[in-house]
Amino acid sequence: MSDDVLSVIPADPYHRPDRVAAERAAAIVADLAPGLPGGVDVEIDVEWYDVVTAIACGANLGRIGCPHCGGSIDTEWWADLSAEHDDDGFASLAVRVPCCGAATSPARLDFDGQCGFARFEIAVWNPERVWFGDEEMAVLADALGCPVRQIRAHI
């Protein structure tokens, strides 16, 4: 069986909200993605990470583009980089891209199928919806006290 995960993360990879803000946002997410009667149970995980962690899109990843040369980056390079940092996260968001050798941040890569980086995440498992709308994202940003973005993963 496969799962879909809709995650809300701060736009700033280093930002972590306080517990009150996180609980407030998680309650809003629960109202926005209650699941469907008779459908797969919705589970909401609220995670605080010690270091920046990749929030990947799983099978939704199509291609990765370089922000410097515009070239295509092999998804295997990304898979290896992600696996290398899977257990301990990213102590630094500094990498050299294989296409042109430029120094950059993985957060600046052009992911076709969004990926993100965060020290905080609200993940909705099998949300029975594709995305949160702009107004909903504004409400979540207000609840967390920071700009937010969403990542949709299929795993």
DSSP file with accessible surface (Angstrom, degrees, kcal/mol):
  #  RESIDUE AA STRUCTURE BP1 BP2  ACC     N-H-->O    O-->H-N    N-H-->O    O-->H-N    TCO  KAPPA ALPHA  PHI   PSI    X-CA   Y-CA   Z-CA
    1    1 A M              0   0  189      0, 0.0     2,-0.3     0, 0.0     0, 0.0   0.000 360.0 360.0 360.0 143.9    0.0    0.0    0.0
    2    2 A S        -     0   0   60    152,-0.0     2,-0.3     2,-0.0   152,-0.0  -0.730 360.0-147.7-108.3 160.8    1.2    3.5   -0.7
    3    3 A D        -     0   0   48    152,-3.1   152,-2.9    -2,-0.3     2,-0.4  -0.925   5.5-143.8-126.1 152.9    0.5    6.7    1.3
    4    4 A D  E     -A  154   0A  47     -2,-0.3   122,-4.1   150,-0.2     2,-0.4  -0.935  17.8-166.8-110.9 139.3    0.1   10.3    0.4
    5    5 A V  E     -AB 153 125A   9    148,-2.6   148,-3.2    -2,-0.4     2,-0.6  -0.995   9.2-164.7-130.2 126.4    1.5   12.9    2.9
    6    6 A L  E     -AB 152 124A   0    118,-2.4   118,-2.5    -2,-0.4     2,-0.4  -0.957  18.7-169.7-110.1 113.5    0.7   16.6    2.8
    7    7 A S  E     -AB 151 123A   3    144,-3.1   144,-2.3    -2,-0.6     2,-0.5  -0.853  16.1-156.1-109.5 143.0    3.3   18.5    4.9
    8    8 A V  E     +AB 150 122A   1    114,-2.6   114,-2.2    -2,-0.4   142,-0.2  -0.974  24.5 169.4-113.5 126.3    3.2   22.1    6.1
    9    9 A I  E     -A  149   0A   0    140,-2.5   140,-2.7    -2,-0.5   112,-0.1  -0.946  40.4 -93.8-133.3 155.4    6.7   23.6    6.9
   10   10 A P  E     -A  148   0A   1      0, 0.0   138,-0.3     0, 0.0   107,-0.2  -0.404  31.1-128.8 -62.9 146.0    8.1   27.0    7.6
   11   11 A A  S    S+     0   0   50    136,-2.8   137,-0.1    -2,-0.1   106,-0.1   0.847  99.7  70.5 -65.3 -31.4    9.4   28.7    4.5
   12   12 A D  S >  S-     0   0   85    135,-0.4     3,-1.5     1,-0.1    -1,-0.1  -0.780  81.6-147.5 -86.0 115.7   12.6   29.4    6.5
   13   13 A P  T 3  S+     0   0   24      0, 0.0   106,-0.3     0, 0.0    40,-0.2   0.748  95.3  50.0 -57.9 -21.9   14.3   26.0    6.9
   14   14 A Y  T 3  S+     0   0  115    104,-0.2     2,-0.2   105,-0.1   104,-0.1   0.600  85.1 108.4 -94.1 -10.6   15.7   27.0   10.3
   15   15 A H    <   -     0   0   59     -3,-1.5   104,-0.6   105,-0.1   105,-0.1  -0.455  41.0-178.8 -74.8 136.2   12.5   28.3   11.9
   16   16 A R        -     0   0   82     -2,-0.2   104,-0.1   102,-0.1    32,-0.1  -0.979  18.5-141.6-131.0 120.4   10.8   26.3   14.7
   17   17 A P        -     0   0    8      0, 0.0   128,-0.1     0, 0.0   127,-0.1  -0.297  28.1 -98.6 -73.1 165.5    7.6   27.7   16.2
   18   18 A D     >  -     0   0  108    126,-0.2     4,-2.4     1,-0.1     5,-0.2  -0.305  39.0-101.2 -77.0 169.3    6.9   27.4   19.9
   19   19 A R  H  > S+     0   0  148      1,-0.2     4,-2.8     2,-0.2     5,-0.2   0.872 120.0  54.4 -61.6 -39.6    4.6   24.6   21.2
   20   20 A V  H  > S+     0   0   92      2,-0.2     4,-2.3     1,-0.2    -1,-0.2   0.945 111.3  44.8 -62.6 -46.1    1.5   26.8   21.5
   21   21 A A  H  > S+     0   0    4      1,-0.2     4,-2.7     2,-0.2    -2,-0.2   0.911 113.6  51.1 -63.8 -40.7    1.8   28.0   17.9
   22   22 A A  H  X S+     0   0    0     -4,-2.4     4,-2.7     1,-0.2    -2,-0.2   0.918 110.9  47.2 -64.0 -43.3    2.4   24.4   16.7
   23   23 A E  H  X S+     0   0  127     -4,-2.8     4,-2.1     2,-0.2    -1,-0.2   0.904 111.8  51.3 -64.6 -40.2   -0.6   23.0   18.6
   24   24 A R  H  X S+     0   0  120     -4,-2.3     4,-1.8    -5,-0.2    -2,-0.2   0.944 113.3  44.6 -61.6 -46.3   -2.8   25.8   17.2
   25   25 A A  H  X S+     0   0    0     -4,-2.7     4,-2.7     1,-0.2    -2,-0.2   0.901 110.8  53.6 -67.0 -40.0   -1.6   25.1   13.6
   26   26 A A  H  X S+     0   0   16     -4,-2.7     4,-2.4     1,-0.2    -1,-0.2   0.895 107.4  51.7 -63.1 -37.1   -2.0   21.3   14.1
   27   27 A A  H  X S+     0   0   55     -4,-2.1     4,-1.7     2,-0.2    -1,-0.2   0.904 110.2  49.0 -65.7 -38.8   -5.6   21.8   15.2
   28   28 A I  H  X S+     0   0   38     -4,-1.8     4,-2.2     2,-0.2    -2,-0.2   0.934 110.3  50.8 -65.1 -44.5   -6.3   23.9   12.1
   29   29 A V  H  X S+     0   0    0     -4,-2.7     4,-2.0     1,-0.2    -2,-0.2   0.914 107.0  54.4 -59.0 -42.8   -4.8   21.2    9.9
   30   30 A A  H  < S+     0   0   41     -4,-2.4    -1,-0.2     1,-0.2    -2,-0.2   0.887 110.4  46.4 -60.2 -36.8   -7.0   18.6   11.6
   31   31 A D  H  < S+     0   0  133     -4,-1.7    -1,-0.2     1,-0.2    -2,-0.2   0.859 114.1  48.1 -71.3 -34.8  -10.0   20.7   10.7
   32   32 A L  H  < S+     0   0   40     -4,-2.2    -2,-0.2     1,-0.2    -1,-0.2   0.720 122.5  31.7 -79.4 -23.0   -8.8   21.3    7.1
   33   33 A A     <  +     0   0    2     -4,-2.0    -1,-0.2    -5,-0.2    -2,-0.1  -0.501  65.5 147.7-134.5  66.0   -8.0   17.6    6.5
   34   34 A P        -     0   0   99      0, 0.0     8,-0.3     0, 0.0    -1,-0.1   0.598  53.8-127.3 -78.7  -6.6  -10.4   15.4    8.5
   35   35 A G        -     0   0   18     92,-0.6     6,-0.1     6,-0.1    93,-0.1  -0.324  32.0 -68.5  85.1-178.5  -10.5   12.6    5.9
   36   36 A L    >   -     0   0  102      4,-0.4     3,-2.7    -3,-0.1     6,-0.0  -0.893  51.2 -97.1-113.4 143.7  -13.6   11.1    4.3
   37   37 A P  T 3  S+     0   0  132      0, 0.0     3,-0.1     0, 0.0    -2,-0.1  -0.353 114.5  11.4 -56.7 129.2  -16.2    9.0    6.1
   38   38 A G  T 3  S+     0   0   91      1,-0.2     3,-0.1    -2,-0.0     2,-0.1   0.475 109.6 114.1  80.1   1.2  -15.3    5.4    5.4
   39   39 A G  S <  S-     0   0   34     -3,-2.7    -1,-0.2     1,-0.2     2,-0.1  -0.190  80.8 -59.3 -91.2-173.0  -11.9    6.4    4.0
   40   40 A V        -     0   0   65      1,-0.1    -4,-0.4    -3,-0.1    -1,-0.2  -0.442  67.0 -99.2 -66.3 137.8   -8.4    5.7    5.1
   41   41 A D        -     0   0  142     -2,-0.1     2,-0.4    -6,-0.1    -1,-0.1  -0.376  34.4-129.8 -61.4 136.0   -7.8    7.1    8.6
   42   42 A V        -     0   0   39     -8,-0.3     2,-0.4    85,-0.1    84,-0.2  -0.735  23.2-167.6 -87.2 133.1   -6.0   10.5    8.6
   43   43 A E  E     -C  125   0A 111     82,-1.1    82,-3.3    -2,-0.4     2,-0.5  -0.983   5.0-157.9-121.7 135.1   -3.0   10.7   10.9
   44   44 A I  E     -C  124   0A  52     -2,-0.4     2,-0.5    80,-0.2    80,-0.2  -0.964   7.0-168.9-116.3 122.6   -1.3   14.0   11.8
   45   45 A D  E     -C  123   0A  41     78,-2.8    78,-3.1    -2,-0.5     2,-0.5  -0.936   6.9-161.0-109.9 132.6    2.3   14.1   13.0
   46   46 A V  E     -C  122   0A  46     -2,-0.5     2,-0.4    76,-0.2    76,-0.2  -0.970  19.5-173.1-111.7 121.0    3.9   17.2   14.4
   47   47 A E  E     -C  121   0A  77     74,-3.0    74,-2.2    -2,-0.5     2,-0.5  -0.957  21.3-166.5-124.4 135.3    7.7   17.0   14.3
   48   48 A W  E     -C  120   0A  53     -2,-0.4     2,-0.4    72,-0.2    72,-0.2  -0.980  18.5-158.8-111.3 126.9   10.5   19.1   15.7
   49   49 A Y  E     -     0   0A  50     70,-2.9     4,-0.1    -2,-0.5    -2,-0.0  -0.870  19.0-140.8-108.3 142.0   13.9   18.2   14.2
   50   50 A D  E    S+     0   0A 140     -2,-0.4     2,-0.3     2,-0.1    -1,-0.1   0.834  90.3  19.4 -67.0 -34.8   17.2   19.1   15.9
   51   51 A V  E    S-     0   0A  51     67,-0.1    40,-0.1    -3,-0.0    67,-0.1  -0.853 107.5 -69.5-128.8 167.8   18.8   19.9   12.5
   52   52 A V  E     -E   90   0B   2     38,-0.8    38,-4.1    -2,-0.3     2,-0.4  -0.361  55.0-163.3 -60.8 131.5   17.4   20.8    9.1
   53   53 A T  E     -C  118   0A  31     65,-2.7    65,-2.3    36,-0.2     2,-0.3  -0.927  21.5-111.4-121.7 143.1   15.7   17.8    7.6
   54   54 A A  E     -C  117   0A  29     -2,-0.4     2,-0.7    63,-0.2    63,-0.3  -0.579  20.5-159.7 -72.9 131.4   14.7   17.1    4.0
   55   55 A I  E     -C  116   0A   8     61,-3.6    61,-2.4    -2,-0.3     2,-0.1  -0.908  25.3-164.9-110.5  94.5   11.0   17.0    3.5
   56   56 A A        -     0   0   45     -2,-0.7    59,-0.1    59,-0.2    58,-0.1  -0.412  29.1-138.4 -88.1 161.8   10.9   15.0    0.3
   57   57 A C    >   -     0   0    1      1,-0.3     3,-2.0    56,-0.2    97,-1.6   0.351  35.1-157.3 -99.0   4.1    8.1   14.5   -2.2
   58   58 A G  B >  S+d  154   0A  35      1,-0.3     3,-1.8    95,-0.2    -1,-0.3  -0.282  71.6   1.5  60.1-131.6    8.8   10.8   -2.8
   59   59 A A  T 3  S+     0   0   77     95,-3.1    -1,-0.3     1,-0.3    96,-0.1   0.579 120.1  77.5 -69.5  -7.1    7.5    9.5   -6.0
   60   60 A N  T <   +     0   0   68     -3,-2.0     2,-0.4    94,-0.2    -1,-0.3   0.574  68.5 108.2 -77.6  -7.1    6.2   12.9   -7.0
   61   61 A L    <   +     0   0   37     -3,-1.8    52,-0.2     1,-0.2     3,-0.1  -0.575  35.8 163.8 -75.7 122.3    9.7   14.0   -7.9
   62   62 A G        -     0   0   48     50,-3.1     2,-0.3    -2,-0.4    -1,-0.2   0.839  59.6 -16.7-101.0 -57.9   10.1   14.3  -11.6
   63   63 A R  E     -F  112   0C  93     49,-0.5    49,-3.1    11,-0.1     2,-0.4  -0.962  51.4-137.8-146.9 163.4   13.3   16.3  -12.3
   64   64 A I  E     -FG 111  73C   0      9,-0.7     9,-3.2    -2,-0.3     2,-0.3  -0.993  18.4-159.0-126.6 130.3   15.7   18.6  -10.5
   65   65 A G  E     -FG 110  72C   2     45,-2.6    45,-2.5    -2,-0.4     7,-0.2  -0.814  20.2-117.5-109.5 150.2   17.1   21.7  -12.1
   66   66 A C     >  -     0   0    6      5,-2.7     4,-1.2    -2,-0.3    43,-0.1  -0.702  11.4-148.6 -83.7 130.9   20.3   23.6  -11.1
   67   67 A P  T  4 S+     0   0   44      0, 0.0    -1,-0.1     0, 0.0    42,-0.1   0.639  95.0  44.6 -73.7 -10.3   19.7   27.2   -9.9
   68   68 A H  T  4 S+     0   0   92      3,-0.1    35,-0.0    34,-0.1    -2,-0.0   0.899 130.0  12.8 -98.5 -54.2   23.0   28.3  -11.4
   69   69 A C  T  4 S-     0   0   70      2,-0.1     3,-0.1    33,-0.0    -4,-0.0   0.544  90.6-125.4-103.4 -10.0   23.4   26.8  -14.9
   70   70 A G     <  +     0   0   52     -4,-1.2     0, 0.0     1,-0.2     0, 0.0   0.462  62.6 142.2  79.4   0.3   19.8   25.6  -15.4
   71   71 A G        -     0   0   24     -6,-0.1    -5,-2.7     1,-0.1     2,-0.3  -0.172  57.6 -98.4 -71.4 166.9   21.0   22.1  -16.2
   72   72 A S  E     -G   65   0C  78     -7,-0.2     2,-0.5    -3,-0.1    -7,-0.2  -0.684  30.4-147.6 -87.1 137.5   19.3   18.9  -15.1
   73   73 A I  E     -G   64   0C   3     -9,-3.2    -9,-0.7    -2,-0.3     5,-0.1  -0.927  25.6-110.9-108.2 129.4   20.6   17.2  -12.0
   74   74 A D    >>  -     0   0  100     -2,-0.5     4,-1.4     1,-0.2     3,-0.8  -0.314  16.4-138.6 -59.1 129.5   20.3   13.4  -11.8
   75   75 A T  H 3> S+     0   0   53      1,-0.2     4,-2.6     2,-0.2    -1,-0.2   0.761 103.0  64.9 -63.8 -22.8   17.7   12.3   -9.3
   76   76 A E  H 3> S+     0   0  113      2,-0.2     4,-2.5     1,-0.2    -1,-0.2   0.867  98.1  53.8 -66.0 -36.5   20.1    9.5   -8.2
   77   77 A W  H <> S+     0   0   58     -3,-0.8     4,-2.5     2,-0.2    -2,-0.2   0.939 111.1  45.9 -60.6 -44.7   22.5   12.3   -7.0
   78   78 A W  H  X S+     0   0   13     -4,-1.4     4,-3.0     2,-0.2     5,-0.2   0.915 110.8  52.3 -64.4 -42.5   19.6   13.7   -4.9
   79   79 A A  H  X S+     0   0   44     -4,-2.6     4,-2.5     1,-0.2    -1,-0.2   0.920 111.8  46.5 -60.5 -42.6   18.7   10.2   -3.7
   80   80 A D  H  X S+     0   0  105     -4,-2.5     4,-2.3     2,-0.2    -2,-0.2   0.917 113.4  48.3 -65.4 -44.5   22.3    9.6   -2.5
   81   81 A L  H  X S+     0   0   16     -4,-2.5     4,-1.4     2,-0.2    -2,-0.2   0.929 113.1  48.0 -62.3 -44.1   22.5   13.0   -0.9
   82   82 A S  H  < S+     0   0   25     -4,-3.0     4,-0.4     1,-0.2     3,-0.4   0.923 111.8  49.2 -62.4 -44.4   19.2   12.5    0.9
   83   83 A A  H >< S+     0   0   68     -4,-2.5     3,-0.9    -5,-0.2     4,-0.5   0.890 106.6  56.6 -63.2 -37.7   20.3    9.0    2.1
   84   84 A E  H 3< S+     0   0  140     -4,-2.3     4,-0.2     1,-0.2    -1,-0.2   0.834 118.3  33.0 -61.5 -32.2   23.6   10.4    3.4
   85   85 A H  T 3X S+     0   0   43     -4,-1.4     4,-1.9    -3,-0.4    -1,-0.2   0.283  89.0 104.3-108.4  10.3   21.6   12.9    5.5
   86   86 A D  T <4 S+     0   0  123     -3,-0.9    -1,-0.1    -4,-0.4    -2,-0.1   0.892  87.8  34.5 -62.2 -42.9   18.6   10.7    6.3
   87   87 A D  T  4 S+     0   0  147     -4,-0.5    -1,-0.2    -3,-0.2    -2,-0.1   0.870 131.7  26.5 -82.0 -37.9   19.6    9.9    9.9
   88   88 A D  T  4 S-     0   0  135      1,-0.3    -2,-0.2    -4,-0.2    -1,-0.1   0.393  95.9-138.5-109.9  -0.2   21.3   13.1   11.0
   89   89 A G     <  -     0   0    6     -4,-1.9     2,-0.8    -7,-0.1    -1,-0.3  -0.178  45.7 -46.8  71.2-167.9   19.7   15.7    8.9
   90   90 A F  B     -E   52   0B   4    -38,-4.1   -38,-0.8     1,-0.2    -1,-0.1  -0.868  43.8-178.1-106.4 101.9   21.6   18.6    7.2
   91   91 A A  S    S+     0   0   93     -2,-0.8     2,-0.4     1,-0.2    -1,-0.2   0.819  84.5  22.5 -65.0 -28.1   24.0   20.3    9.7
   92   92 A S        -     0   0   67     -3,-0.1     2,-0.2     2,-0.1    -1,-0.2  -0.997  68.0-145.0-137.6 141.7   24.8   22.6    6.8
   93   93 A L        +     0   0   18     -2,-0.4     2,-0.5    -3,-0.1    14,-0.2  -0.285  64.0 119.5 -98.3  47.9   22.7   23.4    3.7
   94   94 A A        +     0   0   70     -2,-0.2     2,-0.3    11,-0.2    11,-0.2  -0.959  31.3 151.2-117.1 123.3   25.9   23.7    1.6
   95   95 A V  E     -H  104   0D  20      9,-2.9     9,-3.0    -2,-0.5     2,-0.5  -0.951  40.2-127.7-140.9 163.5   26.4   21.4   -1.4
   96   96 A R  E     -H  103   0D 166     -2,-0.3     7,-0.2     7,-0.2     6,-0.1  -0.977  30.7-130.5-111.6 126.6   28.1   21.4   -4.8
   97   97 A V     >  -     0   0    2      5,-2.3     4,-1.6    -2,-0.5     5,-0.1  -0.504   7.9-135.7 -77.8 145.0   25.9   20.5   -7.7
   98   98 A P  T  4 S+     0   0   72      0, 0.0    -1,-0.1     0, 0.0   -25,-0.1   0.754  94.6  63.7 -74.0 -22.6   27.2   17.8  -10.0
   99   99 A C  T  4 S-     0   0   54      1,-0.1   -27,-0.1   -28,-0.1   -26,-0.0   0.947 129.1  -2.6 -69.4 -48.8   26.2   19.6  -13.3
  100  100 A C  T  4 S-     0   0   63      2,-0.1    -1,-0.1    -3,-0.1    -3,-0.0   0.410  91.0-118.2-125.1  -3.7   28.4   22.7  -13.0
  101  101 A G     <  +     0   0   33     -4,-1.6     2,-0.0     1,-0.2    -2,-0.0   0.539  58.0 156.0  77.7   6.9   30.1   22.3   -9.7
  102  102 A A        -     0   0   24     -6,-0.1    -5,-2.3     1,-0.1     2,-0.4  -0.354  45.9-118.7 -68.5 145.7   28.6   25.5   -8.2
  103  103 A A  E     +H   96   0D  60     -7,-0.2     2,-0.3    -9,-0.1    -7,-0.2  -0.704  54.8 135.9 -81.5 132.3   28.2   25.9   -4.5
  104  104 A T  E     -H   95   0D  16     -9,-3.0    -9,-2.9    -2,-0.4     3,-0.0  -0.901  53.5 -90.9-157.1-174.1   24.6   26.2   -3.5
  105  105 A S    >   -     0   0   23     -2,-0.3     3,-2.0   -11,-0.2     4,-0.4  -0.902  25.6-131.8-108.2 140.6   22.0   25.1   -1.0
  106  106 A P  G >  S+     0   0    0      0, 0.0     3,-1.2     0, 0.0    -1,-0.1   0.809 108.5  67.4 -62.1 -21.8   19.8   22.1   -1.7
  107  107 A A  G 3  S+     0   0   45      1,-0.2     8,-0.1   -14,-0.2    10,-0.1   0.706  96.9  54.3 -68.7 -17.1   16.9   24.4   -0.7
  108  108 A R  G <  S+     0   0  142     -3,-2.0    -1,-0.2     2,-0.1     0, 0.0   0.518  81.8 114.4 -93.4  -7.5   17.6   26.4   -3.8
  109  109 A L  S <  S-     0   0   10     -3,-1.2     2,-1.2    -4,-0.4   -43,-0.2  -0.321  74.8-117.7 -63.5 148.8   17.4   23.5   -6.2
  110  110 A D  E     -F   65   0C  95    -45,-2.5   -45,-2.6     4,-0.1     2,-0.5  -0.741  35.9-168.4 -91.8  92.0   14.5   23.6   -8.7
  111  111 A F  E     -F   64   0C  22     -2,-1.2     2,-1.1   -47,-0.2   -47,-0.2  -0.736  18.1-149.9 -86.1 124.6   12.5   20.5   -7.7
  112  112 A D  E    S+F   63   0C  96    -49,-3.1   -50,-3.1    -2,-0.5   -49,-0.5  -0.821  96.2  32.2 -89.1  99.3    9.7   19.4  -10.2
  113  113 A G  S    S-     0   0   22     -2,-1.1   -56,-0.2   -52,-0.2    -1,-0.1   0.340 118.0 -95.4 104.1 103.1    7.6   18.0   -7.5
  114  114 A Q        +     0   0   85    -58,-0.1     2,-0.3   -57,-0.1    38,-0.2  -0.253  45.1 177.5 -63.7 140.9    8.2   20.1   -4.4
  115  115 A C        -     0   0    4    -59,-0.1     2,-0.3    -4,-0.1   -59,-0.2  -0.913   9.1-175.8-127.7 158.3   10.8   19.2   -1.8
  116  116 A G  E     - C   0  55A   0    -61,-2.4   -61,-3.6    -2,-0.3     2,-0.4  -0.888  21.2-129.8-146.9 178.3   11.6   21.3    1.2
  117  117 A F  E     + C   0  54A   6     -2,-0.3     2,-0.3   -63,-0.3   -63,-0.2  -0.999  35.6 153.0-137.3 135.3   13.9   21.6    4.2
  118  118 A A  E     - C   0  53A   0    -65,-2.3   -65,-2.7    -2,-0.4  -104,-0.2  -0.996  48.8-146.8-160.0 158.9   12.8   22.2    7.8
  119  119 A R  E    S+     0   0A  65   -104,-0.6   -70,-2.9  -106,-0.3     2,-0.3   0.282  97.7  43.1-105.9   2.1   13.3   21.9   11.5
  120  120 A F  E     + C   0  48A   0    -72,-0.2     2,-0.3  -107,-0.1   -72,-0.2  -0.991  66.5 173.4-147.8 142.0    9.5   21.7   12.0
  121  121 A E  E     - C   0  47A  19    -74,-2.2   -74,-3.0    -2,-0.3     2,-0.5  -0.992  24.3-158.8-151.6 139.0    6.8   19.8   10.1
  122  122 A I  E     -BC   8  46A   0   -114,-2.2  -114,-2.6    -2,-0.3     2,-0.5  -0.986  26.9-168.5-111.5 116.3    3.1   19.1   10.4
  123  123 A A  E     -BC   7  45A   4    -78,-3.1   -78,-2.8    -2,-0.5     2,-0.6  -0.931  12.0-160.8-113.1 128.4    2.5   16.0    8.2
  124  124 A V  E     -BC   6  44A   0   -118,-2.5  -118,-2.4    -2,-0.5     2,-0.5  -0.935  14.0-147.9-108.1 115.2   -1.0   14.8    7.3
  125  125 A W  E    S-BC   5  43A  65    -82,-3.3   -82,-1.1    -2,-0.6  -120,-0.2  -0.726  77.4  -8.8 -87.3 125.7   -1.0   11.2    6.2
  126  126 A N  S    S+     0   0   22   -122,-4.1    -1,-0.3    -2,-0.5  -121,-0.1   0.952  76.5 179.9  54.5  60.9   -3.6   10.3    3.6
  127  127 A P        -     0   0    2      0, 0.0   -92,-0.6     0, 0.0    -1,-0.1   0.545  33.3-130.8 -73.3  -8.8   -5.3   13.7    3.8
  128  128 A E  S    S+     0   0   85      1,-0.2     2,-0.3   -94,-0.1    -3,-0.0   0.788  82.7  78.9  62.2  24.0   -8.0   13.0    1.1
  129  129 A R  S    S-     0   0   66      1,-0.1    -1,-0.2   -96,-0.1     3,-0.1  -0.967  73.7-138.1-153.2 157.8   -7.1   16.3   -0.5
  130  130 A V  S    S-     0   0   86     -2,-0.3     2,-0.3     1,-0.3    -1,-0.1   0.953  76.2  -7.5 -85.1 -54.8   -4.3   17.4   -2.8
  131  131 A W        -     0   0  113   -125,-0.1     2,-0.3    21,-0.0    -1,-0.3  -0.942  63.5-110.9-138.3 160.7   -3.3   20.8   -1.5
  132  132 A F        -     0   0    3     -2,-0.3    18,-0.1    -3,-0.1   -99,-0.0  -0.739  45.0-116.9 -85.8 144.2   -4.3   23.5    1.0
  133  133 A G     >  -     0   0   35     -2,-0.3     4,-2.8     1,-0.1     5,-0.2  -0.234  26.8 -98.9 -76.7 170.6   -5.6   26.6   -0.7
  134  134 A D  H  > S+     0   0  146      1,-0.2     4,-2.1     2,-0.2     5,-0.1   0.894 123.9  48.7 -58.2 -44.0   -3.9   30.1   -0.5
  135  135 A E  H  > S+     0   0  166      2,-0.2     4,-2.0     1,-0.2    -1,-0.2   0.899 111.9  49.4 -65.0 -39.9   -6.4   31.3    2.1
  136  136 A E  H  > S+     0   0   50      1,-0.2     4,-2.4     2,-0.2    -2,-0.2   0.909 110.0  50.8 -65.0 -40.3   -5.8   28.1    4.2
  137  137 A M  H  X S+     0   0   20     -4,-2.8     4,-2.6     1,-0.2    -2,-0.2   0.882 108.1  53.1 -64.9 -35.9   -2.1   28.5    3.9
  138  138 A A  H  X S+     0   0   62     -4,-2.1     4,-2.3    -5,-0.2    -1,-0.2   0.904 108.6  49.5 -65.2 -39.8   -2.4   32.2    5.1
  139  139 A V  H  X S+     0   0   75     -4,-2.0     4,-2.4     2,-0.2    -2,-0.2   0.920 112.2  47.9 -64.7 -42.1   -4.3   31.0    8.2
  140  140 A L  H  X S+     0   0    0     -4,-2.4     4,-2.4     2,-0.2    -2,-0.2   0.904 110.3  51.8 -66.1 -39.1   -1.6   28.4    8.9
  141  141 A A  H  X>S+     0   0   22     -4,-2.6     4,-1.6     1,-0.2     5,-1.6   0.925 110.7  48.5 -62.1 -42.8    1.1   31.0    8.5
  142  142 A D  H  <5S+     0   0  136     -4,-2.3    -2,-0.2     1,-0.2    -1,-0.2   0.916 111.1  50.3 -63.3 -42.4   -0.7   33.3   10.9
  143  143 A A  H  <5S+     0   0    3     -4,-2.4  -118,-0.2     1,-0.2    -1,-0.2   0.890 117.1  39.7 -63.7 -39.0   -1.1   30.4   13.4
  144  144 A L  H  <5S-     0   0    5     -4,-2.4    -1,-0.2     2,-0.2    -2,-0.2   0.639 106.3-126.7 -85.5 -16.5    2.6   29.5   13.2
  145  145 A G  T  <5S+     0   0   62     -4,-1.6    -3,-0.2    -5,-0.2    -4,-0.1   0.773  78.9  73.0  76.8  26.1    3.8   33.1   13.1
  146  146 A C  S   <S-     0   0   18     -5,-1.6    -2,-0.2    -6,-0.2    -1,-0.2  -0.982  92.1 -82.7-161.0 157.4    5.9   32.6    9.9
  147  147 A P        -     0   0   96      0, 0.0  -136,-2.8     0, 0.0  -135,-0.4  -0.379  51.9-162.6 -61.7 145.4    5.5   32.1    6.2
  148  148 A V  E     -A   10   0A  25   -138,-0.3     2,-0.3  -137,-0.1    -7,-0.1  -0.860  15.3-164.9-129.1 163.2    4.8   28.5    5.3
  149  149 A R  E     -A    9   0A  79   -140,-2.7  -140,-2.5    -2,-0.3     2,-0.4  -0.911  16.9-129.2-138.3 168.0    4.9   26.2    2.3
  150  150 A Q  E     -A    8   0A  25     -2,-0.3     2,-0.4  -142,-0.2  -142,-0.2  -0.930  10.4-161.5-125.2 148.8    3.5   22.8    1.6
  151  151 A I  E     -A    7   0A   1   -144,-2.3  -144,-3.1    -2,-0.4     2,-0.6  -0.992   6.9-155.0-127.0 132.1    5.0   19.6    0.3
  152  152 A R  E     -A    6   0A  32     -2,-0.4     2,-0.4  -146,-0.2  -146,-0.2  -0.947  17.0-174.3-111.2 121.5    3.0   16.7   -1.2
  153  153 A A  E     -A    5   0A   8   -148,-3.2  -148,-2.6    -2,-0.6     2,-0.5  -0.891  18.0-161.5-116.0 145.4    4.7   13.3   -1.0
  154  154 A H  E      Ad   4  58A  57    -97,-1.6   -95,-3.1    -2,-0.4   -94,-0.2  -0.986 360.0 360.0-122.0 115.7    3.6   10.0   -2.5
  155  155 A I              0   0   96   -152,-2.9  -152,-3.1    -2,-0.5    -2,-0.0  -0.858 360.0 360.0-127.5 360.0    5.4    7.1   -0.7
